[in-house]
């Protein structure tokens, strides 16, 4: 099962609904292209909804960090939403949980972006 993304706008925040696996190859490329495309269109507030992502490998984690850095360098914000237990545990183990702003509630996450 490869990764799929779809975008929607809520109060000026772009929510990227991701599903599938973020792994070496296609999954991480889809994520990278998706984030770059949003930045290219001037969307600086990005919320990655990972509720339907069932697996991330080390390459996928690297891609999340890279996306975060890219957005931050362009003066934007990138946050994570709805982590599954597996992904949550992975971020805890790799100490990246402290790097990302992780939210469980979509409405609260959208409000948390600076206006």
N, C-alpha and C positions, 0 to 999 in steps of 0.2 A: 504494500500500500504506500503510494507516494504521498507527498505533502500537497495540500491545497490551501489557498488563501482566498479570502474575499474581504473587501473593504466596505466599511460604512462610516458615515459621519454622525457624530452625536455632539452637539454644542461646540463645534469647532475642533473636536478631537477626532482623529481618524482611528477607528478600531479595526485592526486586522485580525479577522477570525482565522486561526490556523487549525488545520486538522491533519492527522496522519503522523508521519515520522520526520523529524528534522535530523537527517543523517548526512554523512559524507556524500557528496555528489548532488543529485537533484534537489533534495530537501533543503540543503543549506543555500543552494543557488537561488531557489524560489524565494526564500526569505530575504536574501541579500538584494535581489532585483526588486522585490516588493518595497523594501524600505527605501532604496535609492530612488525608485520611481516616485514615491510619496514626497521625498525631499525635493526632487526635481520639480514637483508641482507646487512647492511651497508649503506643504503640510509638515509642520514642525512638532505637532503634538501627536505622538503615536502610541497607541496602546495595543500591545500584542496579546490577544486572547488565546491562551494556550490550553484552554479547557478540553479540546479534542485532540491534543497532541499526546500520543501514547508512548512515544519513545524519542529520546534525544541522545545521540552519541557525542563523543568528545568534539567532533567536528561541528556538530550542531550547537554545542555550548560555545565554541569559539565564534561561531557565526552570530550568536546572540550578543556576545561581548563586542564583536566588531560592529554590529548594527547599533548598539548602545553608544559606542565611541563615535561613530560616524554622525549620528543624530546630535549628540552633545557638541561635537566640533562645529556643527552648522547652527548652533544656538538653539537647538530643539530639546525636547524631552521624550524619552522612551521609557514606558513602564510595562510591566507584565501583569497579566490578569488571569485568574482561574487556573493556577498551576495544579496539575494532578499530583497525587502523593509521590509518585515516582520522580517526576520532574522537580518537585519541591525538595525531596530528599537529595537529589543530585546537586541542586544549587547549594544546599546546606553543606554537603560533603566537600564541595569545591570552594567553599567560602564565598561564593558569588552572590549568595542571598543578601549579603550586606551591600553589594554594589548596586543591584537592581532595586527599584521601587516596586514592590510586589503587592498587588491588591487582590481581594477576594470578591469585592462587590463592584459591579460595573458602574453604577451610578456614582458611588463614592470615588471611584478611580477617575471618572471623567471630571468630577468636581475638583479633584486634587491637582489638576494641571493649573499652572499659573495663568491668570487672564491678562 
